[in-house]
């Protein structure tokens, strides 16, 4: 199953690269059944997505640097809201298909996304959506963070 799951992750990400949603898609085999995928998304931001076959987990390590405790709490609340059954299906994350949470180590925040029930295509779609949703949330709620920490222009 692990080869099939890695292929499903690769194919899901490749579909986004083929549609030019992100650029410079690369894959690197790692140790212990891990595979790293890198690509440019949301302008020229490099995203490194690490897939671990053993536990069907996708991790974007240090997705957000220099995050304060209060901003981390806001992010956790935002993420929890995305599981709300009242949201339309295209705007929510199904607990039966994925488990998603943030991990804060020091001041850096990583996104952890575990695919359930072999729903890899769903996982690829949702993690790409989630990167965009987080960015939109930051633009709305933490715009100064994007300017000062992430280097986005103030226009």
Buried (B, 14 or more C-beta within 10 A) or exposed (E): EEEEBBEBBBEBBBBBBEEEBBEEBEBEEEEEBBBBBBBBBEEEBEBBBBBBBEEBBBBBBBBBEEBEEEBBEBBBEBBEBBBEEEEEEEEBBBEEBBBBEBEBEEBBBBBBBBBBEBBBBBBBBBBBBBBEBBBEBBEEEBEEBBEEBBEBEEE
